[in-house]
């Protein structure tokens, strides 16, 4: 195998590759230069600098594997690689310890005013009384996101005799209990935590997860740490909260725009900053290099990769049947993740009709991928689907039924949480996804770009008009509406497709209408 290393990678990883392959190191290549030479190689290794575009992948006629020495794969066209049967691998756990320790280091730094005291003493001042800090022992740490890093931070905080609260609906109660963490709603975490640390990916649903509204809820004197992703915190709102002394301090390692040497965060002395150092340890860089190299060697020998980011190649014949159902399965998972309340424990996936005759592993992976897309940086595929679910303490059950009463094929996802059971089902008609069931209501909705407002209510005259007036007064256009009901003047489900996001204020106004039980907004 010939391997091209296009970005700087630790020598330990290169040595592993050289034991079994011919390795060329050519960093800093321009896209047109990479396109010219990539056709000679079976494997490509990159970090974050090289953009592995569709054109580069197309030029790599011999490529079998692309290795990303790190976690994120935003710089790789995953879909094009999958279409061409190229396995993409990364190293999602290689920097876990480093990111965890950096989080703890920043928490200690803001607790004891270490950067400020260091700067003061070096400027010639001895001001002990100006830097009185606070102990971590007996304090409450709020962890937002119990993925790899969040869980490790929680374990270390417990060892330092902190009480740990966590918010993550996509882990089981048993999992949290095993690491001595109490799962709570976000509001309770904000109100009771002395320290808050974020460990979630940046998605549409998590952008500015901590904003002005959330900062108004926090316990006065809280300290906030973010080593996850820039953009999770509204930076201007955080600065204002620090200036108003609602937040005692913050430690930020990641920024909305990187690299950066200018930020509103730099203006406040009680906000300490580092230039995205979470994974910047010698050990982490060595580990990710080794992880990727070992996976490339495994693939060259016909063995499975430990951290495959995309699904293995599916034959054209099989893909022509499964592709529209893969999309339907992912959409169903994404939808149900936004409709379900409470702490998740069990996911049941049922395949009815013709689709049950095929290998459904790809469909299961698509359901879990959609379900966990907003909370996991790992791209769920048929290689790691069971691992990702079990790591969060989730039980996955599959059922197959050869017959289907209403459709040729139907995929039903049922999620059990601490608040009850939420169900959604989808089928494919004319190669298009149709959501045909929400809980006990049979409907027919085609998902597309936009916002979907779900209202469970008592069927009565005038209610739809009252909802329409609220959206109209807010200048929010309704592009379509779907209604399902169990019986006349009984329980009903209304789905409004909106062109714009309906603000929280208007959602609460709809919820206040007599007869309306729930109001939920989803983006598909």
Protein Blocks (a to p, Z undefined) as FASTA:
>chain_A
ZZddfbdcdfklmmmmmmmpccdddehiafklmmmmmmmpcbdcddfkpccdfklmmmmm
mbmbdcdedjblmlpcfklmmmnopacdddfklmmmmmmmmmmmmmmmmmnommmmmmmm
mnopacfklmcccdfehpacddehjafklmmmmmmmmmnopacddddfkbcfklmmmnop
acddfklmmmmpmbdcddddddfklgokbcfklmmmpcghiacddfkbghjacfklmmmm
mmnomagbdcdfbdfbdcdfbdfklmpmklccdehillmcfklmmmmmmmmmmmmmmmmn
opacfklfbdcdddfklmmmmmmmmmmmmmmmmmmmmmpgcjdfbdcdddehjllmpcfk
lmmmmmmmmmmmmmpfbdcdfklmmmmmmmnopacdddddfbdfkbmbdcddddddfkbc
cddddddeehiacdfbehjbccdddddedddddddddddehklmmmmmmmmmnopacfbd
cdddfbghiacddddddfbdcdfklmmmmmmpghiabdcdddZZ
